[in-house]
Amino acid sequence: MIKSHEIKFPTEQIVLRPRFTLLLTAPAKQILEEFKQSNSKQYGIVTKVIDHHVILKISKSNQHYWSPQLHIELEHCTSITKLNGLFGPNPTIWTLFMFLKFVFSGLFIGFGVWAASNYLLEQPTALPITLSLLVCILGIAVYFIAQFGKKMGQEQMVELYTYMCSVVRVEEHSLNAMNN
């Protein structure tokens, strides 16, 4: 079993959804079968296997608002299997944050157009510029809230990664590991 301190885990990156790739010698079907047969509930993890995709989630009893999930895609390439992992929040939370970013971007552009129109018409521009800055500050705040959420779920990210490594037996099957 792999201990969490032995794992080179990409947590200090700026990205909100860390990714990693492992090249494994075991065939994809064998790895998928290992996930199906693993006793994930013993570790407080829920495993779903769909085609060549595996989704690892924290069990409901251990979940909190910022609990992550790990989406694993297995690609069989000639004599190796490429395991692509993607950490992310619950899809509902991800959708909420993407919606907020979209709304703030639209409002920023709209207030910018309003400010430009007022400037060209020689009207007061203080209100649209102030609203543009406010929306910009709110957008930055949403980014930092998402970063805070990632930090809150970091320990569970390591748990998911450690569990995945133990099921796949990375020390036996790994050719190399590279973090993106």
TORSESE-24619 format. One record per residue: x, y negated, z of N, C-alpha, C, O in turn. Coordinates in nm, 3 decimals. Each point is the difference from the previous one (the first is absolute). Layout:
TORSESE-24619
(site (X; Y; Z); (X; Y; Z); (X; Y; Z); (X; Y; Z));
...
***
This chain:
TORSESE-24619
(site (0.084; 0.119; 0.000); (-0.084; -0.119; 0.000); (0.088; -0.124; 0.000); (0.104; -0.003; 0.065));
(site (-0.144; -0.098; -0.136); (0.077; -0.122; -0.010); (-0.039; -0.094; 0.111); (-0.119; -0.018; 0.028));
(site (0.215; -0.042; 0.034); (-0.028; -0.100; 0.103); (-0.011; -0.136; -0.067); (0.067; -0.026; -0.100));
(site (-0.150; -0.062; 0.156); (-0.026; -0.128; -0.065); (0.125; -0.085; -0.012); (0.009; -0.082; -0.092));
(site (0.091; 0.097; 0.183); (0.120; -0.084; -0.011); (0.090; 0.045; -0.114); (0.092; -0.073; -0.037));
(site (-0.116; 0.193; -0.020); (0.080; 0.049; -0.111); (-0.053; -0.049; -0.134); (0.065; 0.018; -0.103));
(site (-0.181; -0.079; 0.102); (-0.065; -0.039; -0.123); (0.039; -0.143; -0.037); (-0.005; -0.090; 0.084));
(site (0.044; 0.072; -0.207); (0.026; -0.135; -0.050); (-0.133; -0.054; -0.048); (-0.043; 0.027; -0.112));
(site (-0.022; -0.102; 0.196); (-0.137; -0.041; -0.024); (-0.006; -0.146; -0.041); (0.058; -0.084; 0.069));
(site (-0.126; 0.050; -0.179); (-0.002; -0.136; -0.054); (-0.100; -0.092; 0.071); (-0.103; -0.033; -0.057));
(site (0.133; -0.009; 0.181); (-0.097; -0.083; 0.073); (0.037; -0.147; 0.003); (-0.085; -0.085; 0.028));
(site (0.209; 0.053; -0.056); (0.042; -0.140; 0.009); (-0.018; -0.075; -0.132); (0.047; -0.113; -0.015));
(site (-0.114; 0.176; -0.079); (-0.023; -0.064; -0.128); (-0.113; -0.101; 0.013); (-0.083; 0.007; 0.091));
(site (0.080; -0.103; -0.184); (-0.103; -0.103; 0.002); (-0.132; 0.053; -0.057); (-0.106; -0.056; 0.029));
(site (0.110; 0.161; -0.109); (-0.120; 0.051; -0.065); (-0.103; 0.046; 0.102); (0.034; 0.050; 0.107));
(site (-0.160; -0.068; -0.142); (-0.108; 0.041; 0.090); (-0.029; 0.149; -0.011); (-0.051; 0.060; 0.095));
(site (0.082; -0.001; -0.208); (-0.026; 0.142; -0.021); (0.131; 0.070; -0.037); (0.029; 0.016; -0.119));
(site (0.049; 0.026; 0.219); (0.130; 0.063; -0.028); (-0.016; 0.127; -0.083); (-0.095; 0.076; 0.016));
(site (0.191; -0.055; -0.106); (0.002; 0.117; -0.087); (0.131; 0.074; 0.019); (0.101; -0.058; 0.041));
(site (-0.101; 0.186; -0.071); (0.122; 0.078; 0.001); (-0.013; 0.113; -0.100); (-0.111; 0.037; -0.040));
(site (0.225; 0.017; -0.002); (0.004; 0.111; -0.093); (0.098; 0.104; 0.052); (0.110; -0.034; 0.044));
(site (-0.150; 0.160; -0.050); (0.089; 0.110; 0.034); (0.004; 0.095; -0.119); (-0.102; 0.026; -0.063));
(site (0.220; 0.026; 0.034); (0.016; 0.102; -0.103); (0.019; 0.133; 0.071); (0.093; 0.016; 0.079));
(site (-0.181; 0.080; -0.108); (-0.001; 0.127; 0.072); (0.022; 0.116; -0.095); (-0.036; -0.007; -0.118));
(site (0.096; 0.114; 0.169); (0.024; 0.119; -0.082); (-0.120; 0.093; -0.003); (-0.013; 0.080; -0.093));
(site (-0.074; -0.086; 0.191); (-0.117; 0.087; 0.005); (-0.103; -0.043; -0.105); (-0.014; -0.119; -0.027));
(site (-0.058; 0.215; -0.032); (-0.104; -0.035; -0.097); (-0.116; -0.075; 0.066); (-0.027; 0.019; 0.119));
(site (-0.040; -0.101; -0.196); (-0.110; -0.082; 0.052); (-0.111; 0.088; 0.058); (-0.057; -0.035; 0.104));
(site (0.026; 0.147; -0.169); (-0.107; 0.088; 0.051); (0.034; 0.053; 0.139); (-0.088; 0.010; 0.086));
(site (0.213; 0.024; -0.065); (0.042; 0.051; 0.132); (-0.015; -0.109; 0.106); (-0.045; 0.027; 0.111));
(site (0.084; -0.148; -0.145); (-0.010; -0.111; 0.096); (-0.146; -0.029; 0.031); (-0.036; -0.022; 0.116));
(site (-0.050; 0.021; -0.219); (-0.143; -0.021; 0.023); (-0.057; 0.110; 0.089); (-0.082; -0.028; 0.088));
(site (0.124; 0.152; -0.111); (-0.047; 0.111; 0.083); (0.046; -0.016; 0.144); (-0.074; 0.032; 0.093));
(site (0.197; -0.082; -0.073); (0.050; -0.023; 0.135); (-0.083; -0.105; 0.072); (-0.026; 0.012; 0.120));
(site (-0.016; -0.116; -0.192); (-0.087; -0.101; 0.061); (-0.137; 0.059; 0.034); (-0.055; -0.030; 0.106));
(site (0.002; 0.112; -0.194); (-0.132; 0.062; 0.026); (0.004; 0.090; 0.123); (-0.095; 0.004; 0.077));
(site (0.206; 0.067; -0.059); (0.011; 0.095; 0.110); (0.055; -0.061; 0.128); (0.000; 0.065; 0.105));
(site (0.046; -0.188; -0.112); (0.058; -0.062; 0.119); (-0.107; -0.026; 0.106); (-0.118; -0.019; -0.032));
(site (0.160; 0.020; 0.155); (-0.092; -0.023; 0.112); (0.011; -0.146; 0.043); (0.055; -0.032; 0.105));
(site (-0.107; -0.057; -0.189); (0.016; -0.143; 0.024); (-0.077; -0.048; 0.122); (0.042; -0.096; 0.065));
(site (-0.154; 0.160; -0.033); (-0.081; -0.045; 0.114); (0.078; 0.009; 0.131); (-0.023; -0.078; 0.092));
(site (0.115; 0.171; -0.085); (0.085; 0.016; 0.118); (0.085; -0.126; 0.022); (0.034; -0.033; 0.114));
(site (-0.001; -0.037; -0.221); (0.082; -0.120; 0.008); (-0.084; -0.128; -0.002); (0.056; -0.110; 0.001));
(site (-0.186; 0.122; -0.003); (-0.087; -0.117; -0.003); (-0.006; -0.065; -0.137); (-0.017; -0.121; -0.012));
(site (0.032; 0.203; -0.091); (0.001; -0.050; -0.137); (-0.103; 0.077; -0.081); (-0.016; 0.121; 0.017));
(site (-0.054; -0.192; -0.105); (-0.099; 0.062; -0.088); (0.063; 0.008; -0.138); (0.053; -0.098; -0.052));
(site (-0.059; 0.218; -0.008); (0.060; 0.022; -0.133); (-0.110; 0.029; -0.101); (-0.087; 0.083; 0.024));
(site (0.092; -0.152; -0.138); (-0.091; 0.027; -0.111); (0.087; 0.027; -0.123); (0.087; -0.080; -0.033));
(site (-0.112; 0.191; -0.034); (0.073; 0.036; -0.121); (-0.099; -0.001; -0.116); (-0.099; 0.073; 0.001));
(site (0.128; -0.157; -0.101); (-0.086; -0.012; -0.118); (0.091; 0.003; -0.122); (0.080; -0.091; -0.021));
(site (-0.093; 0.196; -0.061); (0.086; 0.020; -0.117); (0.147; -0.008; 0.041); (0.045; 0.080; 0.083));
(site (0.029; -0.173; -0.138); (0.142; -0.018; 0.034); (0.021; -0.117; 0.095); (0.107; -0.062; 0.003));
(site (-0.209; 0.032; 0.075); (0.006; -0.112; 0.095); (-0.028; 0.052; 0.140); (-0.084; 0.088; 0.021));
(site (0.157; -0.142; 0.074); (-0.021; 0.032; 0.141); (-0.019; -0.132; 0.073); (0.077; -0.094; -0.020));
(site (-0.179; 0.087; 0.104); (-0.023; -0.120; 0.080); (0.010; 0.039; 0.146); (-0.071; 0.088; 0.048));
(site (0.162; -0.154; 0.022); (0.018; 0.024; 0.143); (-0.052; -0.121; 0.075); (0.040; -0.113; -0.026));
(site (-0.130; 0.137; 0.121); (-0.057; -0.107; 0.082); (0.015; 0.037; 0.147); (0.013; 0.117; 0.035));
(site (-0.014; -0.218; 0.048); (-0.003; 0.020; 0.144); (-0.142; 0.044; 0.038); (-0.097; -0.054; -0.053));
(site (0.084; 0.150; 0.143); (-0.133; 0.049; 0.039); (-0.081; -0.112; 0.065); (0.054; -0.095; 0.055));
(site (-0.185; 0.109; -0.064); (-0.091; -0.104; 0.052); (0.027; -0.034; 0.146); (-0.009; -0.116; 0.039));
(site (0.043; 0.216; 0.042); (0.021; -0.024; 0.143); (0.124; -0.087; 0.027); (0.007; -0.067; 0.103));
(site (0.090; 0.068; -0.194); (0.123; -0.079; 0.018); (0.004; -0.125; -0.089); (0.096; -0.076; 0.004));
(site (-0.200; 0.056; -0.083); (-0.001; -0.113; -0.093); (-0.029; -0.131; 0.069); (-0.074; -0.006; 0.099));
(site (0.133; -0.101; -0.152); (-0.037; -0.135; 0.037); (-0.018; -0.079; -0.130); (0.019; 0.054; -0.109));
(site (-0.055; -0.179; 0.122); (-0.033; -0.081; -0.118); (0.112; 0.001; -0.104); (-0.028; 0.000; -0.120));
(site (0.153; 0.000; 0.164); (0.115; -0.011; -0.090); (0.063; 0.134; -0.034); (0.110; 0.002; -0.057));
(site (-0.175; 0.108; 0.089); (0.059; 0.132; -0.028); (0.024; 0.019; -0.150); (-0.088; -0.026; -0.081));
(site (0.209; 0.071; 0.046); (0.032; 0.019; -0.141); (-0.044; 0.138; -0.050); (-0.044; 0.085; 0.076));
(site (0.057; -0.067; -0.205); (-0.013; 0.131; -0.060); (0.113; 0.016; -0.101); (0.053; -0.099; -0.050));
(site (-0.018; 0.222; 0.021); (0.108; 0.030; -0.093); (-0.058; 0.075; -0.118); (-0.056; 0.109; 0.016));
(site (0.070; -0.167; -0.134); (-0.046; 0.065; -0.122); (0.123; 0.058; -0.069); (0.096; -0.071; -0.030));
(site (-0.099; 0.201; 0.005); (0.112; 0.070; -0.061); (-0.045; 0.054; -0.135); (-0.105; 0.063; -0.011));
(site (0.186; -0.088; -0.092); (-0.026; 0.054; -0.132); (0.118; 0.089; -0.037); (0.116; -0.040; 0.014));
(site (-0.145; 0.161; -0.060); (0.104; 0.095; -0.038); (0.002; 0.014; -0.152); (-0.103; 0.027; -0.062));
(site (0.220; -0.044; 0.003); (0.018; 0.017; -0.144); (0.105; 0.108; -0.021); (0.110; -0.009; 0.053));
(site (-0.145; 0.112; -0.129); (0.098; 0.105; -0.029); (0.073; -0.037; -0.128); (-0.062; -0.013; -0.106));
(site (0.193; -0.003; 0.114); (0.084; -0.036; -0.114); (0.104; 0.111; -0.018); (0.085; 0.018; 0.088));
(site (-0.089; 0.053; -0.195); (0.091; 0.112; -0.032); (0.030; 0.084; 0.124); (-0.083; 0.082; 0.041));
(site (0.200; -0.099; 0.020); (0.037; 0.086; 0.113); (-0.015; -0.069; 0.136); (0.035; 0.059; 0.102));
(site (-0.085; -0.180; -0.101); (-0.016; -0.072; 0.127); (-0.143; -0.051; 0.014); (-0.076; -0.007; -0.096));
(site (0.043; -0.028; 0.218); (-0.129; -0.063; 0.029); (0.029; -0.139; 0.053); (0.081; -0.018; 0.092));
(site (-0.147; -0.079; -0.149); (0.015; -0.139; 0.045); (-0.117; -0.031; 0.092); (-0.116; 0.007; -0.040));
(site (0.147; -0.042; 0.165); (-0.101; -0.035; 0.099); (0.001; -0.152; 0.015); (0.099; -0.057; 0.045));
(site (-0.209; -0.007; -0.083); (-0.015; -0.145; 0.015); (-0.093; -0.027; 0.116); (-0.114; 0.048; 0.002));
(site (0.161; -0.124; 0.096); (-0.082; -0.033; 0.115); (-0.032; -0.148; 0.005); (0.084; -0.083; -0.034));
(site (-0.204; 0.052; 0.075); (-0.045; -0.139; 0.010); (-0.077; -0.016; 0.131); (-0.102; 0.064; 0.021));
(site (0.153; -0.151; 0.065); (-0.070; -0.032; 0.124); (-0.095; -0.115; -0.026); (0.030; -0.091; -0.077));
(site (-0.143; 0.095; 0.143); (-0.095; -0.109; -0.012); (-0.098; 0.003; 0.114); (-0.010; 0.099; 0.072));
(site (-0.062; -0.207; -0.056); (-0.105; -0.002; 0.103); (-0.121; 0.078; -0.047); (-0.005; 0.049; -0.113));
(site (-0.092; -0.039; 0.198); (-0.128; 0.057; -0.036); (-0.050; -0.074; -0.125); (0.012; -0.123; -0.004));
(site (-0.067; 0.191; -0.096); (-0.044; -0.068; -0.122); (-0.096; -0.116; 0.024); (0.001; -0.097; -0.076));
(site (-0.084; 0.105; 0.179); (-0.092; -0.110; 0.031); (0.077; -0.125; 0.039); (-0.034; -0.110; -0.043));
(site (0.136; 0.127; 0.124); (0.082; -0.114; 0.043); (0.076; -0.057; -0.119); (0.008; -0.122; -0.016));
(site (0.047; 0.212; -0.067); (0.075; -0.045; -0.118); (-0.092; -0.081; -0.091); (0.041; -0.105; -0.051));
(site (-0.163; 0.152; 0.031); (-0.095; -0.072; -0.086); (-0.033; -0.136; 0.060); (-0.009; -0.098; -0.074));
(site (-0.009; 0.091; 0.205); (-0.029; -0.128; 0.066); (0.113; -0.100; -0.024); (-0.025; -0.115; -0.035));
(site (0.149; 0.158; 0.055); (0.113; -0.091; -0.019); (0.015; -0.042; -0.145); (0.031; -0.116; -0.028));
(site (-0.052; 0.208; -0.065); (0.008; -0.036; -0.142); (-0.111; -0.099; -0.036); (0.022; -0.094; -0.077));
(site (-0.141; 0.115; 0.132); (-0.111; -0.093; -0.024); (0.034; -0.139; 0.053); (-0.022; -0.100; -0.068));
(site (0.076; 0.095; 0.190); (0.037; -0.130; 0.057); (0.106; -0.070; -0.084); (-0.009; -0.121; -0.023));
(site (0.108; 0.196; -0.022); (0.104; -0.060; -0.085); (-0.061; -0.053; -0.130); (0.038; -0.108; -0.047));
(site (-0.130; 0.183; -0.011); (-0.066; -0.042; -0.123); (-0.082; -0.128; 0.024); (0.008; -0.094; -0.079));
(site (-0.084; 0.091; 0.187); (-0.082; -0.118; 0.032); (0.089; -0.122; 0.024); (-0.027; -0.108; -0.053));
(site (0.133; 0.124; 0.132); (0.089; -0.113; 0.027); (0.070; -0.048; -0.126); (0.019; -0.120; -0.018));
(site (0.020; 0.212; -0.069); (0.063; -0.040; -0.126); (-0.098; -0.079; -0.087); (0.035; -0.103; -0.057));
(site (-0.158; 0.153; 0.047); (-0.102; -0.070; -0.078); (-0.031; -0.138; 0.055); (-0.011; -0.097; -0.075));
(site (-0.002; 0.089; 0.208); (-0.026; -0.131; 0.062); (0.117; -0.095; -0.020); (-0.021; -0.119; -0.027));
(site (0.143; 0.168; 0.039); (0.118; -0.084; -0.020); (0.002; -0.058; -0.142); (0.027; -0.119; -0.020));
(site (-0.055; 0.204; -0.077); (-0.003; -0.046; -0.140); (-0.115; -0.099; -0.019); (0.017; -0.104; -0.064));
(site (-0.135; 0.137; 0.120); (-0.115; -0.090; -0.014); (0.026; -0.137; 0.061); (-0.030; -0.102; -0.062));
(site (0.086; 0.100; 0.184); (0.030; -0.129; 0.064); (0.110; -0.074; -0.075); (0.000; -0.123; -0.005));
(site (0.093; 0.197; -0.054); (0.105; -0.063; -0.080); (-0.057; -0.066; -0.124); (0.041; -0.111; -0.037));
(site (-0.135; 0.178; -0.028); (-0.066; -0.058; -0.119); (-0.080; -0.123; 0.041); (-0.001; -0.100; -0.071));
(site (-0.067; 0.109; 0.185); (-0.078; -0.114; 0.051); (0.093; -0.118; 0.027); (-0.031; -0.114; -0.035));
(site (0.145; 0.141; 0.098); (0.095; -0.107; 0.030); (0.054; -0.062; -0.129); (0.013; -0.122; -0.010));
(site (0.019; 0.205; -0.088); (0.052; -0.051; -0.128); (-0.106; -0.083; -0.071); (0.030; -0.105; -0.057));
(site (-0.155; 0.153; 0.059); (-0.110; -0.075; -0.063); (-0.018; -0.135; 0.067); (-0.013; -0.103; -0.068));
(site (0.012; 0.103; 0.201); (-0.015; -0.127; 0.072); (0.117; -0.093; -0.030); (-0.019; -0.121; -0.014));
(site (0.138; 0.174; 0.003); (0.117; -0.082; -0.029); (-0.014; -0.064; -0.138); (0.026; -0.119; -0.016));
(site (-0.067; 0.199; -0.084); (-0.015; -0.053; -0.135); (-0.115; -0.100; -0.011); (0.004; -0.092; -0.082));
(site (-0.106; 0.109; 0.166); (-0.113; -0.092; 0.000); (0.022; -0.117; 0.097); (-0.088; -0.084; 0.020));
(site (0.207; 0.081; 0.039); (0.037; -0.104; 0.096); (-0.096; -0.005; 0.118); (-0.040; -0.107; 0.047));
(site (0.003; 0.226; 0.001); (-0.084; 0.016; 0.118); (0.089; 0.043; 0.116); (0.115; 0.041; -0.022));
(site (-0.165; -0.048; 0.146); (0.081; 0.045; 0.115); (0.032; 0.150; -0.009); (-0.086; 0.081; -0.033));
(site (0.211; -0.046; 0.062); (0.044; 0.139; -0.008); (0.033; 0.061; 0.137); (0.043; 0.115; 0.008));
(site (-0.062; -0.191; 0.097); (0.040; 0.048; 0.133); (-0.076; 0.128; 0.041); (0.062; 0.094; 0.049));
(site (-0.193; -0.091; -0.070); (-0.079; 0.117; 0.042); (0.039; 0.127; -0.076); (0.026; 0.101; 0.064));
(site (-0.021; -0.102; -0.199); (0.037; 0.124; -0.068); (0.143; 0.046; 0.030); (0.026; 0.120; 0.007));
(site (0.066; -0.215; 0.010); (0.138; 0.038; 0.034); (0.005; 0.059; 0.141); (0.070; 0.098; 0.023));
(site (-0.143; -0.157; 0.069); (-0.004; 0.052; 0.137); (-0.060; 0.141; 0.002); (0.052; 0.089; 0.066));
(site (-0.162; -0.070; -0.141); (-0.062; 0.132; -0.007); (0.094; 0.102; -0.066); (0.004; 0.116; 0.041));
(site (0.070; -0.158; -0.143); (0.098; 0.089; -0.065); (0.107; 0.044; 0.099); (0.035; 0.118; 0.005));
(site (0.015; -0.212; 0.072); (0.101; 0.033; 0.100); (-0.057; 0.092; 0.108); (0.067; 0.093; 0.044));
(site (-0.190; -0.120; -0.002); (-0.064; 0.084; 0.102); (-0.016; 0.144; -0.050); (0.028; 0.094; 0.073));
(site (-0.074; -0.078; -0.197); (-0.017; 0.133; -0.058); (0.136; 0.069; -0.014); (0.011; 0.121; 0.023));
(site (0.091; -0.196; -0.059); (0.135; 0.055; -0.011); (0.049; 0.049; 0.137); (0.057; 0.109; 0.010));
(site (-0.080; -0.187; 0.093); (0.039; 0.039; 0.136); (-0.078; 0.125; 0.045); (0.057; 0.089; 0.063));
(site (-0.187; -0.083; -0.096); (-0.079; 0.118; 0.034); (0.051; 0.125; -0.073); (0.003; 0.109; 0.057));
(site (0.038; -0.125; -0.183); (0.055; 0.111; -0.076); (0.129; 0.052; 0.062); (0.022; 0.121; 0.008));
(site (0.063; -0.213; 0.035); (0.124; 0.039; 0.066); (-0.032; 0.068; 0.134); (0.067; 0.097; 0.037));
(site (-0.168; -0.147; 0.034); (-0.039; 0.063; 0.126); (-0.048; 0.143; -0.023); (0.031; 0.089; 0.080));
(site (-0.107; -0.065; -0.186); (-0.047; 0.136; -0.031); (0.120; 0.091; -0.027); (0.000; 0.116; 0.042));
(site (0.101; -0.167; -0.111); (0.121; 0.079; -0.025); (0.066; 0.041; 0.131); (0.036; 0.116; 0.019));
(site (-0.021; -0.212; 0.072); (0.065; 0.031; 0.128); (-0.086; 0.091; 0.088); (0.053; 0.079; 0.078));
(site (-0.183; -0.091; -0.088); (-0.089; 0.092; 0.072); (0.019; 0.142; -0.053); (0.004; 0.095; 0.078));
(site (0.008; -0.081; -0.210); (0.025; 0.132; -0.059); (0.135; 0.054; 0.045); (0.013; 0.120; 0.026));
(site (0.088; -0.206; -0.017); (0.132; 0.043; 0.049); (-0.011; 0.046; 0.146); (0.061; 0.100; 0.039));
(site (-0.137; -0.173; 0.040); (-0.023; 0.039; 0.140); (-0.067; 0.137; 0.005); (0.038; 0.085; 0.081));
(site (-0.137; -0.063; -0.167); (-0.069; 0.129; -0.004); (0.095; 0.112; -0.039); (-0.009; 0.110; 0.054));
(site (0.099; -0.138; -0.147); (0.098; 0.102; -0.038); (0.089; 0.035; 0.118); (0.032; 0.117; 0.022));
(site (0.009; -0.219; 0.054); (0.083; 0.025; 0.119); (-0.076; 0.083; 0.103); (0.056; 0.089; 0.064));
(site (-0.187; -0.118; -0.048); (-0.081; 0.075; 0.095); (-0.013; 0.147; -0.040); (-0.012; 0.087; 0.087));
(site (0.015; -0.059; -0.215); (-0.013; 0.137; -0.049); (0.133; 0.068; -0.028); (0.003; 0.113; -0.047));
(site (0.107; -0.181; 0.077); (0.133; 0.052; -0.035); (0.030; 0.133; 0.069); (0.054; 0.091; -0.063));
(site (-0.087; -0.078; 0.189); (0.026; 0.124; 0.073); (-0.077; 0.116; -0.064); (0.052; 0.111; -0.012));
(site (-0.176; -0.137; -0.028); (-0.079; 0.104; -0.064); (0.052; 0.030; -0.140); (-0.013; 0.113; -0.048));
(site (0.071; -0.213; -0.020); (0.063; 0.025; -0.129); (0.114; 0.100; 0.016); (0.015; 0.092; -0.080));
(site (0.065; -0.111; 0.182); (0.111; 0.092; 0.027); (-0.054; 0.139; 0.034); (0.058; 0.100; -0.043));
(site (-0.167; -0.093; 0.118); (-0.061; 0.130; 0.031); (-0.044; 0.071; -0.128); (0.027; 0.119; -0.017));
(site (-0.093; -0.191; -0.073); (-0.045; 0.060; -0.125); (0.119; 0.047; -0.084); (-0.001; 0.110; -0.056));
(site (0.104; -0.194; 0.049); (0.119; 0.033; -0.079); (0.071; 0.121; 0.060); (0.042; 0.090; -0.073));
(site (-0.029; -0.086; 0.205); (0.065; 0.112; 0.067); (-0.078; 0.128; -0.023); (0.058; 0.105; -0.027));
(site (-0.190; -0.114; 0.039); (-0.084; 0.118; -0.025); (0.016; 0.048; -0.143); (0.015; 0.120; -0.024));
(site (-0.017; -0.212; -0.073); (0.015; 0.036; -0.140); (0.135; 0.070; -0.021); (0.007; 0.101; -0.070));
(site (0.099; -0.155; 0.129); (0.133; 0.061; -0.014); (0.005; 0.139; 0.060); (0.067; 0.088; -0.053));
(site (-0.137; -0.066; 0.164); (0.001; 0.132; 0.063); (-0.078; 0.101; -0.083); (0.040; 0.116; -0.007));
(site (-0.150; -0.157; -0.055); (-0.078; 0.091; -0.083); (0.077; 0.035; -0.128); (0.006; 0.116; -0.040));
(site (0.052; -0.216; -0.021); (0.073; 0.020; -0.125); (0.136; 0.065; 0.027); (0.063; 0.054; -0.092));
(site (-0.017; -0.059; 0.217); (0.131; 0.049; 0.039); (0.106; -0.067; -0.086); (0.074; 0.065; -0.075));
(site (-0.069; -0.196; 0.088); (0.090; -0.083; -0.082); (0.144; 0.048; 0.009); (0.071; 0.000; -0.100));
(site (-0.028; 0.042; 0.219); (0.140; 0.042; 0.015); (0.031; 0.122; -0.088); (0.116; 0.019; -0.038));
(site (-0.215; 0.063; 0.005); (0.021; 0.118; -0.084); (-0.016; -0.030; -0.148); (0.074; 0.053; -0.082));
(site (-0.171; -0.139; 0.047); (-0.039; -0.018; -0.140); (0.048; -0.129; -0.064); (-0.020; -0.019; -0.120));
(site (0.082; -0.071; 0.194); (0.031; -0.132; -0.053); (0.128; 0.001; -0.082); (0.103; 0.053; 0.043));
(site (-0.110; -0.113; -0.161); (0.121; -0.025; -0.079); (0.061; -0.132; 0.042); (0.121; -0.009; 0.023));
(site (-0.204; -0.091; -0.013); (0.041; -0.130; 0.051); (-0.122; -0.080; 0.034); (-0.110; 0.032; -0.045));
(site (0.127; -0.134; 0.124); (-0.112; -0.087; 0.036); (0.038; -0.141; -0.039); (0.113; -0.043; 0.021));
(site (-0.208; -0.028; -0.079); (0.028; -0.139; -0.033); (-0.119; -0.084; 0.042); (-0.115; 0.037; -0.026));
(site (0.142; -0.147; 0.090); (-0.106; -0.090; 0.046); (-0.012; -0.115; -0.097); (0.100; -0.059; -0.041));
(site (-0.225; 0.027; 0.002); (-0.025; -0.114; -0.089); (-0.034; -0.119; 0.083); (-0.025; -0.108; -0.054));
***
